[in-house]
């Protein structure tokens, strides 16, 4: 497998929000993302963005209007508009309890409190919590406690 372009992870995800500009600010404040690129169009609409967390990258965009022709075969919308969530994201953090406290203080809905998940001595143990952002995307944050032997 060839190397990725410099500064790009092997995989990233695109998320859509009713108000992408507000979501970018919230994701930075609550979860600790950093803005790598923010492209604004008319009236401040987010045309493209790239947010990083360590070497990870997500793209945050504005959901498409109901009467818009879908650009890639399906209308891209927020979980609030869709009425469901079709993916969740997992991010490794250094201190899951501190991260959870910061997210909670910024308004994240904690749907799974920090807890240890031990998969046995042949596997690993993590301390993990789950949160919903304001549009209902599911985020898992985890801290590795024990790695594979």
Buried (B, 14 or more C-beta within 10 A) or exposed (E): EEEEEEEEEEEBEEBBBBBBBEBBEBBBBBBBBEBEEBEEEEEEEBEBBBBBBEEBBBBBBBBBEEEEEEEEEEBBBBBBBBEEBEEEBEBBBEEBEEBBEBBBEBEBEBEEEBEEEEEEEEEBBBBBBBBBBBBBBBBBBBBBBBEEE
